[in-house]
């Protein structure tokens, strides 16, 4: 892979599993009232949290 290629997800926190990401989303909602949803990234194949999504 070309190291000059910048991933769109480079600034996002990666999680190894959906469960790990969902736990982080629950903690964020409890502590900060942030409604987040885990999703699997098509670029890096890891899990991230989305703040903008439709229910």
C-alpha distance matrix in Angstrom:
0.0 3.8 6.2 8.8 8.0 10.7 11.4 15.0 15.9 15.0 18.7 19.9 21.1 19.3 21.7 21.1 23.8 25.9 28.9 27.5 26.5 30.0 31.7 30.1 31.1 34.7 34.9 33.9 36.5 39.1 38.5 37.7 38.7 35.1 34.5 30.9 29.3 26.4 23.7 20.6 17.6 15.9 12.6 12.3 15.1 17.3 20.6 21.7 25.1 26.2 29.3 29.9 30.5 33.5 35.6
3.8 0.0 3.8 5.4 5.7 9.1 11.0 14.6 16.0 14.7 18.3 20.1 21.8 20.6 23.4 23.4 26.2 28.1 31.1 29.4 28.2 31.6 33.3 31.4 32.3 35.9 36.0 34.6 37.3 40.0 39.1 38.0 39.1 35.5 35.2 31.7 30.5 27.9 25.3 22.6 19.2 17.7 14.1 14.3 17.5 19.4 22.5 22.9 26.1 26.9 29.7 30.1 31.2 34.2 36.6
6.2 3.8 0.0 3.8 5.4 7.7 10.0 13.6 14.6 12.5 15.8 18.0 19.6 18.8 21.8 22.2 25.3 27.3 30.1 28.0 26.8 30.4 31.7 29.5 30.6 34.2 33.9 32.5 35.4 37.9 36.8 35.7 37.1 33.6 33.7 30.3 29.5 26.9 24.8 22.3 19.0 18.2 14.4 14.0 17.5 18.7 21.5 21.6 24.7 25.8 28.3 29.2 30.6 33.9 36.2
8.8 5.4 3.8 0.0 3.8 6.2 9.6 12.7 14.5 12.5 15.5 18.2 20.3 20.1 23.5 24.3 27.2 28.8 31.7 29.6 28.0 31.4 32.9 30.4 31.2 34.9 34.6 32.8 35.6 38.3 37.1 35.6 36.9 33.4 33.5 30.3 29.7 27.6 25.4 23.3 19.7 18.9 15.1 15.5 19.2 20.4 22.8 22.3 25.0 25.6 27.8 28.3 30.0 33.3 35.9
8.0 5.7 5.4 3.8 0.0 3.8 6.5 9.6 11.7 10.6 13.9 16.0 18.5 18.0 21.3 22.1 24.7 26.0 29.1 27.3 25.5 28.8 30.6 28.3 28.7 32.5 32.6 30.7 33.2 36.1 35.2 33.7 34.7 31.1 30.8 27.5 26.7 24.6 22.2 20.0 16.4 15.3 11.6 12.5 16.2 17.6 19.9 19.6 22.2 22.6 25.0 25.3 26.7 29.9 32.5
10.7 9.1 7.7 6.2 3.8 0.0 3.8 6.5 8.5 7.2 10.2 12.6 15.3 15.4 18.9 20.3 22.8 23.8 26.8 24.9 22.7 26.0 27.7 25.2 25.6 29.3 29.3 27.3 29.8 32.7 31.7 30.1 31.1 27.5 27.4 24.3 23.7 21.8 19.8 18.1 14.5 14.1 10.6 11.3 15.1 15.9 17.6 16.7 19.1 19.4 21.6 22.1 23.8 27.2 29.8
11.4 11.0 10.0 9.6 6.5 3.8 0.0 3.8 5.3 5.2 8.6 10.0 12.7 12.4 15.7 17.1 19.3 20.2 23.3 21.6 19.3 22.5 24.5 22.1 22.4 26.1 26.4 24.5 26.9 29.9 29.1 27.7 28.4 24.8 24.4 21.1 20.2 18.2 16.0 14.3 10.7 10.6 7.2 8.0 11.7 12.4 14.0 13.2 15.7 16.1 18.7 19.3 20.6 24.0 26.4
15.0 14.6 13.6 12.7 9.6 6.5 3.8 0.0 3.8 5.7 7.7 8.7 12.0 12.3 15.6 17.6 19.3 19.5 22.6 21.0 18.3 21.1 23.2 20.8 20.4 24.2 24.7 22.4 24.5 27.7 27.1 25.3 25.8 22.0 21.5 18.4 17.8 16.3 14.2 13.3 9.8 10.2 7.8 9.4 12.4 12.8 13.4 11.7 13.6 13.3 15.5 15.8 17.3 20.7 23.4
15.9 16.0 14.6 14.5 11.7 8.5 5.3 3.8 0.0 3.8 5.5 5.3 8.3 8.5 11.9 14.2 15.9 16.3 19.1 17.4 14.7 17.7 19.7 17.2 17.2 21.0 21.3 19.3 21.6 24.7 24.1 22.6 23.3 19.6 19.2 15.9 15.3 13.4 11.8 11.0 7.9 9.6 7.5 7.6 10.4 9.8 10.1 8.4 10.6 11.2 13.7 14.8 16.3 19.9 22.1
15.0 14.7 12.5 12.5 10.6 7.2 5.2 5.7 3.8 0.0 3.8 5.6 8.1 8.9 12.6 14.8 17.3 18.3 20.8 18.4 16.3 19.6 21.0 18.2 18.8 22.5 22.2 20.3 23.1 25.8 24.7 23.4 24.6 21.1 21.3 18.2 18.0 16.1 15.0 14.0 11.0 12.7 9.9 9.0 12.3 11.4 12.2 10.6 12.9 14.0 16.3 17.8 19.7 23.3 25.4
18.7 18.3 15.8 15.5 13.9 10.2 8.6 7.7 5.5 3.8 0.0 3.8 6.7 9.1 12.8 15.7 17.9 18.5 20.6 18.0 15.5 18.6 19.6 16.4 16.9 20.5 19.9 17.6 20.4 23.1 21.7 20.1 21.6 18.3 19.0 16.2 16.8 15.5 15.1 15.1 12.7 15.0 12.8 12.0 14.7 13.0 12.8 10.3 11.6 12.6 14.1 16.1 18.5 22.3 24.4
19.9 20.1 18.0 18.2 16.0 12.6 10.0 8.7 5.3 5.6 3.8 0.0 3.8 6.2 9.6 12.8 14.6 14.9 16.9 14.4 11.8 14.8 16.0 13.0 13.4 17.1 16.7 14.7 17.4 20.2 19.2 17.9 19.1 15.7 16.0 12.9 13.2 11.8 11.7 12.0 10.3 13.3 11.9 10.8 12.7 10.4 9.5 6.6 8.0 9.5 11.6 13.9 16.0 19.6 21.3
21.1 21.8 19.6 20.3 18.5 15.3 12.7 12.0 8.3 8.1 6.7 3.8 0.0 3.8 6.7 10.2 12.1 12.8 14.3 11.4 9.3 12.7 13.3 10.3 11.6 15.0 14.4 13.0 16.1 18.4 17.4 16.9 18.4 15.3 15.8 12.7 12.9 11.0 11.7 12.0 11.2 14.5 13.5 11.5 12.6 9.5 8.3 6.1 7.7 10.6 12.7 15.6 17.4 20.9 21.9
19.3 20.6 18.8 20.1 18.0 15.4 12.4 12.3 8.5 8.9 9.1 6.2 3.8 0.0 3.8 6.7 9.1 10.5 12.3 9.7 8.2 12.0 12.9 10.8 12.4 15.7 15.6 15.0 17.9 20.1 19.7 19.6 20.7 17.6 17.4 13.9 13.2 10.3 10.4 9.6 9.1 12.4 11.5 8.8 9.4 6.0 5.6 5.4 8.5 11.6 14.5 17.1 18.1 21.3 22.2
21.7 23.4 21.8 23.5 21.3 18.9 15.7 15.6 11.9 12.6 12.8 9.6 6.7 3.8 0.0 3.8 5.6 7.4 8.8 6.2 5.6 9.4 10.2 9.0 11.1 13.9 14.1 14.3 17.0 18.8 19.0 19.5 20.4 17.6 17.1 13.7 12.5 9.2 9.8 9.2 10.1 13.5 13.5 10.6 9.8 6.0 4.8 6.2 8.9 12.5 15.4 18.1 18.5 21.4 21.6
21.1 23.4 22.2 24.3 22.1 20.3 17.1 17.6 14.2 14.8 15.7 12.8 10.2 6.7 3.8 0.0 3.8 7.2 8.6 6.8 7.8 11.1 11.9 11.8 13.9 16.2 16.7 17.5 20.0 21.6 22.0 22.8 23.6 21.0 20.1 16.7 14.9 11.3 11.3 9.7 11.0 13.7 13.9 10.7 9.0 5.7 6.2 9.1 12.0 15.4 18.7 21.0 21.0 23.5 23.4
23.8 26.2 25.3 27.2 24.7 22.8 19.3 19.3 15.9 17.3 17.9 14.6 12.1 9.1 5.6 3.8 0.0 3.8 5.3 5.2 6.4 8.6 10.0 10.9 12.5 14.4 15.7 16.8 18.6 20.2 21.3 22.2 22.5 20.0 18.7 15.3 13.0 9.5 9.8 8.7 11.2 14.0 15.1 12.6 10.0 7.2 6.2 9.3 11.5 14.8 17.9 20.1 19.4 21.5 21.0
25.9 28.1 27.3 28.8 26.0 23.8 20.2 19.5 16.3 18.3 18.5 14.9 12.8 10.5 7.4 7.2 3.8 0.0 3.8 5.5 5.1 6.0 8.5 9.9 10.4 12.2 14.2 15.2 16.4 18.3 19.9 20.5 20.2 17.7 15.9 12.7 10.0 6.6 7.4 7.6 10.9 13.8 15.7 13.9 11.2 8.7 6.2 8.6 9.8 12.6 15.6 17.5 16.5 18.2 17.4
28.9 31.1 30.1 31.7 29.1 26.8 23.3 22.6 19.1 20.8 20.6 16.9 14.3 12.3 8.8 8.6 5.3 3.8 0.0 3.8 5.5 5.1 6.1 8.7 9.8 10.5 12.4 14.2 15.3 16.5 18.3 19.6 19.4 17.6 16.0 13.4 11.3 8.8 10.7 11.4 14.6 17.6 19.3 17.2 14.6 11.8 9.4 11.2 11.7 14.7 17.1 19.4 18.5 20.1 18.7
27.5 29.4 28.0 29.6 27.3 24.9 21.6 21.0 17.4 18.4 18.0 14.4 11.4 9.7 6.2 6.8 5.2 5.5 3.8 0.0 3.8 5.5 5.2 6.4 8.7 10.0 10.8 12.5 14.4 15.5 16.5 17.9 18.4 16.5 15.7 12.9 11.7 9.1 11.3 11.8 14.3 17.6 18.6 16.1 14.2 10.8 8.5 9.8 10.5 14.1 16.4 19.2 19.1 21.2 20.3
26.5 28.2 26.8 28.0 25.5 22.7 19.3 18.3 14.7 16.3 15.5 11.8 9.3 8.2 5.6 7.8 6.4 5.1 5.5 3.8 0.0 3.8 5.4 5.1 6.2 8.7 9.9 10.5 12.4 14.3 15.3 15.9 16.1 13.7 12.6 9.5 8.2 5.6 8.2 9.6 11.9 15.5 16.6 14.6 13.1 9.7 6.4 6.6 6.8 10.2 12.7 15.5 15.4 17.8 17.3
30.0 31.6 30.4 31.4 28.8 26.0 22.5 21.1 17.7 19.6 18.6 14.8 12.7 12.0 9.4 11.1 8.6 6.0 5.1 5.5 3.8 0.0 3.8 5.4 5.0 6.2 8.7 9.8 10.5 12.3 14.2 15.0 14.5 12.6 11.0 8.5 7.1 5.8 9.2 11.4 14.2 17.7 19.4 17.8 15.9 12.8 9.4 9.4 8.3 10.9 12.7 15.3 14.7 16.4 15.2
31.7 33.3 31.7 32.9 30.6 27.7 24.5 23.2 19.7 21.0 19.6 16.0 13.3 12.9 10.2 11.9 10.0 8.5 6.1 5.2 5.4 3.8 0.0 3.8 5.4 5.1 6.3 8.6 9.9 10.6 12.2 13.9 14.1 12.8 12.2 10.5 10.2 9.3 12.7 14.6 17.2 20.7 22.0 20.0 18.3 14.9 11.8 11.6 10.6 13.5 14.8 17.9 17.8 19.6 18.2
30.1 31.4 29.5 30.4 28.3 25.2 22.1 20.8 17.2 18.2 16.4 13.0 10.3 10.8 9.0 11.8 10.9 9.9 8.7 6.4 5.1 5.4 3.8 0.0 3.8 5.4 5.1 6.2 8.6 9.9 10.4 11.6 12.4 10.7 10.9 8.9 9.6 8.9 12.3 14.3 16.1 19.9 20.6 18.7 17.7 14.1 11.0 9.8 8.5 11.6 12.6 16.1 16.8 19.1 18.4
31.1 32.3 30.6 31.2 28.7 25.6 22.4 20.4 17.2 18.8 16.9 13.4 11.6 12.4 11.1 13.9 12.5 10.4 9.8 8.7 6.2 5.0 5.4 3.8 0.0 3.8 5.5 5.1 6.2 8.6 10.0 10.2 10.0 7.9 7.2 5.4 6.5 7.2 10.9 13.8 15.8 19.4 20.6 19.3 18.3 15.1 11.4 9.7 7.1 9.2 9.7 13.0 13.5 15.6 14.8
34.7 35.9 34.2 34.9 32.5 29.3 26.1 24.2 21.0 22.5 20.5 17.1 15.0 15.7 13.9 16.2 14.4 12.2 10.5 10.0 8.7 6.2 5.1 5.4 3.8 0.0 3.8 5.4 5.1 6.2 8.6 9.9 9.3 8.7 8.3 8.0 9.1 10.2 14.0 16.9 19.2 22.8 24.2 22.8 21.5 18.2 14.6 13.3 10.8 12.7 12.6 15.7 15.9 17.4 15.8
34.9 36.0 33.9 34.6 32.6 29.3 26.4 24.7 21.3 22.2 19.9 16.7 14.4 15.6 14.1 16.7 15.7 14.2 12.4 10.8 9.9 8.7 6.3 5.1 5.5 3.8 0.0 3.8 5.4 5.1 6.0 8.1 9.1 8.9 10.0 9.9 11.8 12.6 16.3 18.8 20.7 24.5 25.3 23.6 22.7 19.2 15.9 14.3 12.0 14.2 14.0 17.4 18.3 20.2 19.1
33.9 34.6 32.5 32.8 30.7 27.3 24.5 22.4 19.3 20.3 17.6 14.7 13.0 15.0 14.3 17.5 16.8 15.2 14.2 12.5 10.5 9.8 8.6 6.2 5.1 5.4 3.8 0.0 3.8 5.5 5.2 5.5 6.6 5.6 7.5 7.7 10.5 11.9 15.4 18.3 19.7 23.4 24.1 22.7 22.3 18.9 15.5 13.1 10.3 11.9 11.0 14.5 16.0 18.3 17.7
36.5 37.3 35.4 35.6 33.2 29.8 26.9 24.5 21.6 23.1 20.4 17.4 16.1 17.9 17.0 20.0 18.6 16.4 15.3 14.4 12.4 10.5 9.9 8.6 6.2 5.1 5.4 3.8 0.0 3.8 5.6 5.4 4.2 4.4 5.6 7.4 10.3 12.6 16.2 19.5 21.2 24.8 26.0 25.0 24.2 21.1 17.5 15.1 11.8 12.6 11.0 14.1 15.1 16.7 15.6
39.1 40.0 37.9 38.3 36.1 32.7 29.9 27.7 24.7 25.8 23.1 20.2 18.4 20.1 18.8 21.6 20.2 18.3 16.5 15.5 14.3 12.3 10.6 9.9 8.6 6.2 5.1 5.5 3.8 0.0 3.8 5.9 5.8 7.8 9.3 11.1 13.7 15.6 19.3 22.4 24.3 27.9 29.0 27.7 26.9 23.5 20.0 18.0 15.0 16.2 14.8 17.9 18.8 20.2 18.7
38.5 39.1 36.8 37.1 35.2 31.7 29.1 27.1 24.1 24.7 21.7 19.2 17.4 19.7 19.0 22.0 21.3 19.9 18.3 16.5 15.3 14.2 12.2 10.4 10.0 8.6 6.0 5.2 5.6 3.8 0.0 3.8 6.2 8.0 10.7 12.3 15.3 17.0 20.6 23.5 24.9 28.6 29.2 27.8 27.4 23.9 20.7 18.3 15.5 16.8 15.2 18.5 20.2 22.0 21.2
37.7 38.0 35.7 35.6 33.7 30.1 27.7 25.3 22.6 23.4 20.1 17.9 16.9 19.6 19.5 22.8 22.2 20.5 19.6 17.9 15.9 15.0 13.9 11.6 10.2 9.9 8.1 5.5 5.4 5.9 3.8 0.0 3.8 5.3 8.8 10.8 14.4 16.5 19.9 23.0 24.0 27.6 28.1 27.1 27.1 23.8 20.5 17.6 14.5 15.0 12.7 15.9 18.0 20.0 19.6
38.7 39.1 37.1 36.9 34.7 31.1 28.4 25.8 23.3 24.6 21.6 19.1 18.4 20.7 20.4 23.6 22.5 20.2 19.4 18.4 16.1 14.5 14.1 12.4 10.0 9.3 9.1 6.6 4.2 5.8 6.2 3.8 0.0 3.8 6.4 9.4 12.9 15.7 19.0 22.4 23.7 27.2 28.2 27.6 27.2 24.2 20.6 17.8 14.3 14.1 11.5 14.2 15.8 17.2 16.5
35.1 35.5 33.6 33.4 31.1 27.5 24.8 22.0 19.6 21.1 18.3 15.7 15.3 17.6 17.6 21.0 20.0 17.7 17.6 16.5 13.7 12.6 12.8 10.7 7.9 8.7 8.9 5.6 4.4 7.8 8.0 5.3 3.8 0.0 3.8 6.1 9.8 12.6 15.7 19.1 20.2 23.6 24.5 24.1 23.8 21.0 17.4 14.4 10.8 10.4 7.8 10.8 12.7 14.7 14.5
34.5 35.2 33.7 33.5 30.8 27.4 24.4 21.5 19.2 21.3 19.0 16.0 15.8 17.4 17.1 20.1 18.7 15.9 16.0 15.7 12.6 11.0 12.2 10.9 7.2 8.3 10.0 7.5 5.6 9.3 10.7 8.8 6.4 3.8 0.0 3.8 7.0 10.4 13.4 17.0 18.5 21.7 23.2 23.0 22.3 19.8 16.0 13.3 9.6 8.7 6.5 8.8 9.7 11.3 10.8
30.9 31.7 30.3 30.3 27.5 24.3 21.1 18.4 15.9 18.2 16.2 12.9 12.7 13.9 13.7 16.7 15.3 12.7 13.4 12.9 9.5 8.5 10.5 8.9 5.4 8.0 9.9 7.7 7.4 11.1 12.3 10.8 9.4 6.1 3.8 0.0 3.8 6.8 9.7 13.3 14.7 18.1 19.5 19.2 18.5 16.0 12.3 9.6 5.9 5.4 4.8 7.7 8.5 10.9 10.8
29.3 30.5 29.5 29.7 26.7 23.7 20.2 17.8 15.3 18.0 16.8 13.2 12.9 13.2 12.5 14.9 13.0 10.0 11.3 11.7 8.2 7.1 10.2 9.6 6.5 9.1 11.8 10.5 10.3 13.7 15.3 14.4 12.9 9.8 7.0 3.8 0.0 3.8 6.6 10.3 12.3 15.5 17.4 17.3 16.0 13.8 10.1 8.3 5.3 5.2 6.6 8.4 7.6 9.7 9.5
26.4 27.9 26.9 27.6 24.6 21.8 18.2 16.3 13.4 16.1 15.5 11.8 11.0 10.3 9.2 11.3 9.5 6.6 8.8 9.1 5.6 5.8 9.3 8.9 7.2 10.2 12.6 11.9 12.6 15.6 17.0 16.5 15.7 12.6 10.4 6.8 3.8 0.0 3.8 7.0 9.5 12.8 14.8 14.1 12.5 10.2 6.5 5.6 4.4 6.2 9.1 10.9 10.2 12.5 12.4
23.7 25.3 24.8 25.4 22.2 19.8 16.0 14.2 11.8 15.0 15.1 11.7 11.7 10.4 9.8 11.3 9.8 7.4 10.7 11.3 8.2 9.2 12.7 12.3 10.9 14.0 16.3 15.4 16.2 19.3 20.6 19.9 19.0 15.7 13.4 9.7 6.6 3.8 0.0 3.8 6.3 9.3 11.6 11.6 9.8 8.5 5.5 5.6 6.2 7.0 10.5 11.4 10.3 12.5 13.1
20.6 22.6 22.3 23.3 20.0 18.1 14.3 13.3 11.0 14.0 15.1 12.0 12.0 9.6 9.2 9.7 8.7 7.6 11.4 11.8 9.6 11.4 14.6 14.3 13.8 16.9 18.8 18.3 19.5 22.4 23.5 23.0 22.4 19.1 17.0 13.3 10.3 7.0 3.8 0.0 3.8 6.4 8.9 8.6 6.2 5.7 4.4 6.5 8.8 10.1 13.8 14.5 13.5 15.8 16.5
17.6 19.2 19.0 19.7 16.4 14.5 10.7 9.8 7.9 11.0 12.7 10.3 11.2 9.1 10.1 11.0 11.2 10.9 14.6 14.3 11.9 14.2 17.2 16.1 15.8 19.2 20.7 19.7 21.2 24.3 24.9 24.0 23.7 20.2 18.5 14.7 12.3 9.5 6.3 3.8 0.0 3.8 5.4 5.8 5.0 5.6 5.8 6.7 9.6 10.4 14.1 14.6 14.3 16.9 18.4
15.9 17.7 18.2 18.9 15.3 14.1 10.6 10.2 9.6 12.7 15.0 13.3 14.5 12.4 13.5 13.7 14.0 13.8 17.6 17.6 15.5 17.7 20.7 19.9 19.4 22.8 24.5 23.4 24.8 27.9 28.6 27.6 27.2 23.6 21.7 18.1 15.5 12.8 9.3 6.4 3.8 0.0 3.8 6.1 5.5 8.1 9.3 10.5 13.2 13.5 17.0 16.9 16.2 18.5 20.2
12.6 14.1 14.4 15.1 11.6 10.6 7.2 7.8 7.5 9.9 12.8 11.9 13.5 11.5 13.5 13.9 15.1 15.7 19.3 18.6 16.6 19.4 22.0 20.6 20.6 24.2 25.3 24.1 26.0 29.0 29.2 28.1 28.2 24.5 23.2 19.5 17.4 14.8 11.6 8.9 5.4 3.8 0.0 3.8 5.8 8.2 10.3 11.1 14.1 14.7 18.1 18.3 18.3 21.1 23.0
12.3 14.3 14.0 15.5 12.5 11.3 8.0 9.4 7.6 9.0 12.0 10.8 11.5 8.8 10.6 10.7 12.6 13.9 17.2 16.1 14.6 17.8 20.0 18.7 19.3 22.8 23.6 22.7 25.0 27.7 27.8 27.1 27.6 24.1 23.0 19.2 17.3 14.1 11.6 8.6 5.8 6.1 3.8 0.0 3.8 5.5 8.5 9.9 13.5 15.0 18.5 19.5 19.7 22.6 24.1
15.1 17.5 17.5 19.2 16.2 15.1 11.7 12.4 10.4 12.3 14.7 12.7 12.6 9.4 9.8 9.0 10.0 11.2 14.6 14.2 13.1 15.9 18.3 17.7 18.3 21.5 22.7 22.3 24.2 26.9 27.4 27.1 27.2 23.8 22.3 18.5 16.0 12.5 9.8 6.2 5.0 5.5 5.8 3.8 0.0 3.8 6.9 9.5 13.1 14.8 18.5 19.4 19.0 21.5 22.5
17.3 19.4 18.7 20.4 17.6 15.9 12.4 12.8 9.8 11.4 13.0 10.4 9.5 6.0 6.0 5.7 7.2 8.7 11.8 10.8 9.7 12.8 14.9 14.1 15.1 18.2 19.2 18.9 21.1 23.5 23.9 23.8 24.2 21.0 19.8 16.0 13.8 10.2 8.5 5.7 5.6 8.1 8.2 5.5 3.8 0.0 3.8 6.8 10.5 13.0 16.6 18.2 18.1 20.8 21.5
20.6 22.5 21.5 22.8 19.9 17.6 14.0 13.4 10.1 12.2 12.8 9.5 8.3 5.6 4.8 6.2 6.2 6.2 9.4 8.5 6.4 9.4 11.8 11.0 11.4 14.6 15.9 15.5 17.5 20.0 20.7 20.5 20.6 17.4 16.0 12.3 10.1 6.5 5.5 4.4 5.8 9.3 10.3 8.5 6.9 3.8 0.0 3.8 7.1 9.8 13.4 15.2 15.1 17.8 18.3
21.7 22.9 21.6 22.3 19.6 16.7 13.2 11.7 8.4 10.6 10.3 6.6 6.1 5.4 6.2 9.1 9.3 8.6 11.2 9.8 6.6 9.4 11.6 9.8 9.7 13.3 14.3 13.1 15.1 18.0 18.3 17.6 17.8 14.4 13.3 9.6 8.3 5.6 5.6 6.5 6.7 10.5 11.1 9.9 9.5 6.8 3.8 0.0 3.8 6.7 10.0 12.2 12.8 16.0 16.9
25.1 26.1 24.7 25.0 22.2 19.1 15.7 13.6 10.6 12.9 11.6 8.0 7.7 8.5 8.9 12.0 11.5 9.8 11.7 10.5 6.8 8.3 10.6 8.5 7.1 10.8 12.0 10.3 11.8 15.0 15.5 14.5 14.3 10.8 9.6 5.9 5.3 4.4 6.2 8.8 9.6 13.2 14.1 13.5 13.1 10.5 7.1 3.8 0.0 3.8 6.6 9.3 10.2 13.4 14.2
26.2 26.9 25.8 25.6 22.6 19.4 16.1 13.3 11.2 14.0 12.6 9.5 10.6 11.6 12.5 15.4 14.8 12.6 14.7 14.1 10.2 10.9 13.5 11.6 9.2 12.7 14.2 11.9 12.6 16.2 16.8 15.0 14.1 10.4 8.7 5.4 5.2 6.2 7.0 10.1 10.4 13.5 14.7 15.0 14.8 13.0 9.8 6.7 3.8 0.0 3.8 5.6 6.8 10.3 11.8
29.3 29.7 28.3 27.8 25.0 21.6 18.7 15.5 13.7 16.3 14.1 11.6 12.7 14.5 15.4 18.7 17.9 15.6 17.1 16.4 12.7 12.7 14.8 12.6 9.7 12.6 14.0 11.0 11.0 14.8 15.2 12.7 11.5 7.8 6.5 4.8 6.6 9.1 10.5 13.8 14.1 17.0 18.1 18.5 18.5 16.6 13.4 10.0 6.6 3.8 0.0 3.8 6.4 9.8 11.4
29.9 30.1 29.2 28.3 25.3 22.1 19.3 15.8 14.8 17.8 16.1 13.9 15.6 17.1 18.1 21.0 20.1 17.5 19.4 19.2 15.5 15.3 17.9 16.1 13.0 15.7 17.4 14.5 14.1 17.9 18.5 15.9 14.2 10.8 8.8 7.7 8.4 10.9 11.4 14.5 14.6 16.9 18.3 19.5 19.4 18.2 15.2 12.2 9.3 5.6 3.8 0.0 3.8 7.1 9.8
30.5 31.2 30.6 30.0 26.7 23.8 20.6 17.3 16.3 19.7 18.5 16.0 17.4 18.1 18.5 21.0 19.4 16.5 18.5 19.1 15.4 14.7 17.8 16.8 13.5 15.9 18.3 16.0 15.1 18.8 20.2 18.0 15.8 12.7 9.7 8.5 7.6 10.2 10.3 13.5 14.3 16.2 18.3 19.7 19.0 18.1 15.1 12.8 10.2 6.8 6.4 3.8 0.0 3.8 6.6
33.5 34.2 33.9 33.3 29.9 27.2 24.0 20.7 19.9 23.3 22.3 19.6 20.9 21.3 21.4 23.5 21.5 18.2 20.1 21.2 17.8 16.4 19.6 19.1 15.6 17.4 20.2 18.3 16.7 20.2 22.0 20.0 17.2 14.7 11.3 10.9 9.7 12.5 12.5 15.8 16.9 18.5 21.1 22.6 21.5 20.8 17.8 16.0 13.4 10.3 9.8 7.1 3.8 0.0 3.8
35.6 36.6 36.2 35.9 32.5 29.8 26.4 23.4 22.1 25.4 24.4 21.3 21.9 22.2 21.6 23.4 21.0 17.4 18.7 20.3 17.3 15.2 18.2 18.4 14.8 15.8 19.1 17.7 15.6 18.7 21.2 19.6 16.5 14.5 10.8 10.8 9.5 12.4 13.1 16.5 18.4 20.2 23.0 24.1 22.5 21.5 18.3 16.9 14.2 11.8 11.4 9.8 6.6 3.8 0.0
